[in-house]
Amino acid sequence: MRLKRYLKEEFIGTYKYGGKFTEVYRNPNPNEIRFMPTIYQEPNHPELMDCSIRFLALGSKQKLFIWASEGGVHYYVLEWLMKKGEIPEDVYGQEPADIVSGYASPQGSRMKFERGYGLGTRGYDISRDVWHWLGKYFVNMPQLMNYIEKEGKK
């Protein structure tokens, strides 16, 4: 499995939420992003229509997890990823501080950051050096960095 060492992208598994199954990807490749849903149909929240992808980014480990918005709430997917060992617990058994979460929409083979979802934001390192790698996945990195900086200062 030497090839697996060089590949950073991986299908993590299928998460079940509310009777639906969704695929979760770590550091997705362009095709995995391209084939994500383009519309999130939530009748109670029409403002989220463009937010068809949910994501969690772990700055210290340079890991990005994505899944379809209809397939699970951020917090529950985070717990699932922690149980699988994909995201480490901190010394208190909680999620690490440097998690950024939010919603995105597919823009070709990359994503557009639509809005944040303040999960796990407890005074993490907001320097661009820690988060620059997300530019591979997001077309609007300045907006994402503004959100990261704003949330990280809390």
Phi and psi in degrees as GROMACS dihedral restraints (atoms count N, CA, C in turn):
[ dihedral_restraints ]
;  ai    aj    ak    al  type     phi  dphi    fc
    3     4     5     6     1   -62.9    20    10
    4     5     6     7     1   -34.0    20    10
    6     7     8     9     1   -60.4    20    10
    7     8     9    10     1   -38.6    20    10
    9    10    11    12     1   -60.8    20    10
   10    11    12    13     1   -32.0    20    10
   12    13    14    15     1   -63.7    20    10
   13    14    15    16     1   -32.9    20    10
   15    16    17    18     1   -85.9    20    10
   16    17    18    19     1   -24.3    20    10
   18    19    20    21     1   -85.3    20    10
   19    20    21    22     1   129.2    20    10
   21    22    23    24     1   -98.2    20    10
   22    23    24    25     1   -13.8    20    10
   24    25    26    27     1   -92.4    20    10
   25    26    27    28     1   146.8    20    10
   27    28    29    30     1  -163.5    20    10
   28    29    30    31     1   142.1    20    10
   30    31    32    33     1   -76.5    20    10
   31    32    33    34     1   120.4    20    10
   33    34    35    36     1   -84.8    20    10
   34    35    36    37     1   -39.0    20    10
   36    37    38    39     1   156.3    20    10
   37    38    39    40     1  -175.1    20    10
   39    40    41    42     1  -109.4    20    10
   40    41    42    43     1   126.7    20    10
   42    43    44    45     1  -105.0    20    10
   43    44    45    46     1   133.9    20    10
   45    46    47    48     1  -103.1    20    10
   46    47    48    49     1   128.5    20    10
   48    49    50    51     1  -143.2    20    10
   49    50    51    52     1   122.4    20    10
   51    52    53    54     1    57.5    20    10
   52    53    54    55     1    37.3    20    10
   54    55    56    57     1    80.9    20    10
   55    56    57    58     1    -2.2    20    10
   57    58    59    60     1  -108.8    20    10
   58    59    60    61     1   152.2    20    10
   60    61    62    63     1  -112.0    20    10
   61    62    63    64     1   140.4    20    10
   63    64    65    66     1  -137.3    20    10
   64    65    66    67     1   148.4    20    10
   66    67    68    69     1   -90.4    20    10
   67    68    69    70     1   135.8    20    10
   69    70    71    72     1  -113.3    20    10
   70    71    72    73     1   130.6    20    10
   72    73    74    75     1  -117.8    20    10
   73    74    75    76     1   142.6    20    10
   75    76    77    78     1  -104.3    20    10
   76    77    78    79     1   131.1    20    10
   78    79    80    81     1    45.0    20    10
   79    80    81    82     1    65.9    20    10
   81    82    83    84     1   -63.7    20    10
   82    83    84    85     1   149.0    20    10
   84    85    86    87     1   -85.2    20    10
   85    86    87    88     1   168.6    20    10
   87    88    89    90     1   -55.7    20    10
   88    89    90    91     1   -36.5    20    10
   90    91    92    93     1   -67.6    20    10
   91    92    93    94     1   -38.3    20    10
   93    94    95    96     1   -64.5    20    10
   94    95    96    97     1   -36.6    20    10
   96    97    98    99     1   -71.1    20    10
   97    98    99   100     1   -44.5    20    10
   99   100   101   102     1   -58.4    20    10
  100   101   102   103     1   -32.9    20    10
  102   103   104   105     1   -96.9    20    10
  103   104   105   106     1    12.3    20    10
  105   106   107   108     1   -75.1    20    10
  106   107   108   109     1   157.6    20    10
  108   109   110   111     1   -60.1    20    10
  109   110   111   112     1   151.6    20    10
  111   112   113   114     1  -101.2    20    10
  112   113   114   115     1   -17.0    20    10
  114   115   116   117     1  -133.0    20    10
  115   116   117   118     1   137.3    20    10
  117   118   119   120     1  -106.4    20    10
  118   119   120   121     1   112.4    20    10
  120   121   122   123     1   -98.0    20    10
  121   122   123   124     1    96.7    20    10
  123   124   125   126     1  -122.7    20    10
  124   125   126   127     1   101.3    20    10
  126   127   128   129     1   -56.1    20    10
  127   128   129   130     1   -33.6    20    10
  129   130   131   132     1   -80.1    20    10
  130   131   132   133     1   -12.3    20    10
  132   133   134   135     1  -137.2    20    10
  133   134   135   136     1    72.1    20    10
  135   136   137   138     1   -63.5    20    10
  136   137   138   139     1   -20.4    20    10
  138   139   140   141     1   -68.0    20    10
  139   140   141   142     1   -13.9    20    10
  141   142   143   144     1   -95.8    20    10
  142   143   144   145     1    10.7    20    10
  144   145   146   147     1   -56.0    20    10
  145   146   147   148     1   -38.6    20    10
  147   148   149   150     1   -83.2    20    10
  148   149   150   151     1     0.2    20    10
  150   151   152   153     1   -99.3    20    10
  151   152   153   154     1    60.6    20    10
  153   154   155   156     1   -81.2    20    10
  154   155   156   157     1   -10.3    20    10
  156   157   158   159     1  -121.6    20    10
  157   158   159   160     1   133.6    20    10
  159   160   161   162     1  -103.5    20    10
  160   161   162   163     1   149.3    20    10
  162   163   164   165     1  -143.5    20    10
  163   164   165   166     1   155.5    20    10
  165   166   167   168     1  -129.5    20    10
  166   167   168   169     1   131.4    20    10
  168   169   170   171     1  -122.1    20    10
  169   170   171   172     1   130.8    20    10
  171   172   173   174     1  -109.9    20    10
  172   173   174   175     1   104.6    20    10
  174   175   176   177     1   -60.5    20    10
  175   176   177   178     1   -45.6    20    10
  177   178   179   180     1   -67.4    20    10
  178   179   180   181     1   -26.9    20    10
  180   181   182   183     1  -105.9    20    10
  181   182   183   184     1    -1.3    20    10
  183   184   185   186     1    51.4    20    10
  184   185   186   187     1    52.6    20    10
  186   187   188   189     1  -119.1    20    10
  187   188   189   190     1   133.3    20    10
  189   190   191   192     1  -121.8    20    10
  190   191   192   193     1   128.0    20    10
  192   193   194   195     1  -114.6    20    10
  193   194   195   196     1   133.2    20    10
  195   196   197   198     1  -130.2    20    10
  196   197   198   199     1   153.7    20    10
  198   199   200   201     1  -159.6    20    10
  199   200   201   202     1   164.2    20    10
  201   202   203   204     1   -67.9    20    10
  202   203   204   205     1   139.2    20    10
  204   205   206   207     1   -57.8    20    10
  205   206   207   208     1   -32.2    20    10
  207   208   209   210     1   -72.7    20    10
  208   209   210   211     1    -9.2    20    10
  210   211   212   213     1   -98.6    20    10
  211   212   213   214     1     8.5    20    10
  213   214   215   216     1   153.8    20    10
  214   215   216   217     1   145.4    20    10
  216   217   218   219     1   -77.2    20    10
  217   218   219   220     1   145.9    20    10
  219   220   221   222     1   -48.7    20    10
  220   221   222   223     1   -50.2    20    10
  222   223   224   225     1   -62.7    20    10
  223   224   225   226     1   -41.6    20    10
  225   226   227   228     1   -70.1    20    10
  226   227   228   229     1   -37.4    20    10
  228   229   230   231     1   -67.7    20    10
  229   230   231   232     1   -38.1    20    10
  231   232   233   234     1   -58.9    20    10
  232   233   234   235     1   -47.7    20    10
  234   235   236   237     1   -58.6    20    10
  235   236   237   238     1   -43.2    20    10
  237   238   239   240     1   -62.0    20    10
  238   239   240   241     1   -44.0    20    10
  240   241   242   243     1   -65.7    20    10
  241   242   243   244     1   -35.3    20    10
  243   244   245   246     1   -67.1    20    10
  244   245   246   247     1   -40.9    20    10
  246   247   248   249     1   -64.2    20    10
  247   248   249   250     1   -33.2    20    10
  249   250   251   252     1   -78.6    20    10
  250   251   252   253     1    -9.1    20    10
  252   253   254   255     1    84.0    20    10
  253   254   255   256     1     9.4    20    10
  255   256   257   258     1   -76.2    20    10
  256   257   258   259     1   -31.9    20    10
  258   259   260   261     1  -122.8    20    10
  259   260   261   262     1   123.6    20    10
  261   262   263   264     1   -76.3    20    10
  262   263   264   265     1   151.0    20    10
  264   265   266   267     1   -81.6    20    10
  265   266   267   268     1   152.7    20    10
  267   268   269   270     1   -81.7    20    10
  268   269   270   271     1  -175.6    20    10
  270   271   272   273     1   -64.4    20    10
  271   272   273   274     1   -17.5    20    10
  273   274   275   276     1   -99.3    20    10
  274   275   276   277     1     8.2    20    10
  276   277   278   279     1    78.3    20    10
  277   278   279   280     1    16.1    20    10
  279   280   281   282     1  -107.5    20    10
  280   281   282   283     1   173.5    20    10
  282   283   284   285     1   -65.0    20    10
  283   284   285   286     1   150.9    20    10
  285   286   287   288     1   -63.9    20    10
  286   287   288   289     1   157.4    20    10
  288   289   290   291     1   -70.0    20    10
  289   290   291   292     1   -28.9    20    10
  291   292   293   294     1   -91.5    20    10
  292   293   294   295     1    48.7    20    10
  294   295   296   297     1  -105.4    20    10
  295   296   297   298     1   129.2    20    10
  297   298   299   300     1  -113.9    20    10
  298   299   300   301     1   133.9    20    10
  300   301   302   303     1  -133.0    20    10
  301   302   303   304     1   156.8    20    10
  303   304   305   306     1   176.9    20    10
  304   305   306   307     1  -163.1    20    10
  306   307   308   309     1  -120.3    20    10
  307   308   309   310     1   148.0    20    10
  309   310   311   312     1  -143.8    20    10
  310   311   312   313     1   170.1    20    10
  312   313   314   315     1  -130.4    20    10
  313   314   315   316     1   148.4    20    10
  315   316   317   318     1   -70.2    20    10
  316   317   318   319     1   137.6    20    10
  318   319   320   321     1  -131.0    20    10
  319   320   321   322     1    80.9    20    10
  321   322   323   324     1    70.3    20    10
  322   323   324   325     1  -122.8    20    10
  324   325   326   327     1   -95.4    20    10
  325   326   327   328     1     6.0    20    10
  327   328   329   330     1  -127.5    20    10
  328   329   330   331     1  -174.6    20    10
  330   331   332   333     1  -123.4    20    10
  331   332   333   334     1   157.3    20    10
  333   334   335   336     1  -109.4    20    10
  334   335   336   337     1   123.5    20    10
  336   337   338   339     1   -65.9    20    10
  337   338   339   340     1   123.8    20    10
  339   340   341   342     1  -100.9    20    10
  340   341   342   343     1   -48.0    20    10
  342   343   344   345     1  -165.0    20    10
  343   344   345   346     1   155.0    20    10
  345   346   347   348     1   -89.9    20    10
  346   347   348   349     1   166.1    20    10
  348   349   350   351     1  -138.3    20    10
  349   350   351   352     1    99.8    20    10
  351   352   353   354     1   -60.8    20    10
  352   353   354   355     1    83.9    20    10
  354   355   356   357     1  -120.8    20    10
  355   356   357   358     1   124.9    20    10
  357   358   359   360     1    71.7    20    10
  358   359   360   361     1    20.3    20    10
  360   361   362   363     1   -93.8    20    10
  361   362   363   364     1    97.8    20    10
  363   364   365   366     1  -130.6    20    10
  364   365   366   367     1    72.8    20    10
  366   367   368   369     1    60.4    20    10
  367   368   369   370     1    50.7    20    10
  369   370   371   372     1   -87.9    20    10
  370   371   372   373     1   173.3    20    10
  372   373   374   375     1   -69.1    20    10
  373   374   375   376     1   119.3    20    10
  375   376   377   378     1  -100.7    20    10
  376   377   378   379     1    10.1    20    10
  378   379   380   381     1   -68.4    20    10
  379   380   381   382     1   146.8    20    10
  381   382   383   384     1   -63.5    20    10
  382   383   384   385     1   -25.1    20    10
  384   385   386   387     1   -61.4    20    10
  385   386   387   388     1   -33.8    20    10
  387   388   389   390     1   -76.1    20    10
  388   389   390   391     1   -31.7    20    10
  390   391   392   393     1  -112.4    20    10
  391   392   393   394     1    -0.6    20    10
  393   394   395   396     1   -57.3    20    10
  394   395   396   397     1   -30.4    20    10
  396   397   398   399     1   -61.1    20    10
  397   398   399   400     1   -21.5    20    10
  399   400   401   402     1   -68.2    20    10
  400   401   402   403     1   -16.9    20    10
  402   403   404   405     1   -60.2    20    10
  403   404   405   406     1   -22.5    20    10
  405   406   407   408     1   -66.1    20    10
  406   407   408   409     1   -25.1    20    10
  408   409   410   411     1  -108.8    20    10
  409   410   411   412     1   -23.9    20    10
  411   412   413   414     1  -117.3    20    10
  412   413   414   415     1   133.6    20    10
  414   415   416   417     1   -79.3    20    10
  415   416   417   418     1   -23.1    20    10
  417   418   419   420     1  -115.9    20    10
  418   419   420   421     1    61.4    20    10
  420   421   422   423     1   -57.1    20    10
  421   422   423   424     1   -37.7    20    10
  423   424   425   426     1   -58.8    20    10
  424   425   426   427     1   -39.8    20    10
  426   427   428   429     1   -67.7    20    10
  427   428   429   430     1   -40.2    20    10
  429   430   431   432     1   -64.7    20    10
  430   431   432   433     1   -42.6    20    10
  432   433   434   435     1   -64.2    20    10
  433   434   435   436     1   -37.4    20    10
  435   436   437   438     1   -59.3    20    10
  436   437   438   439     1   -43.3    20    10
  438   439   440   441     1   -65.0    20    10
  439   440   441   442     1   -45.8    20    10
  441   442   443   444     1   -58.5    20    10
  442   443   444   445     1   -45.9    20    10
  444   445   446   447     1   -64.8    20    10
  445   446   447   448     1   -43.0    20    10
  447   448   449   450     1   -63.8    20    10
  448   449   450   451     1   -45.1    20    10
  450   451   452   453     1   -72.8    20    10
  451   452   453   454     1   -35.4    20    10
  453   454   455   456     1   -70.1    20    10
  454   455   456   457     1   -20.4    20    10
  456   457   458   459     1   -84.4    20    10
  457   458   459   460     1    -6.5    20    10
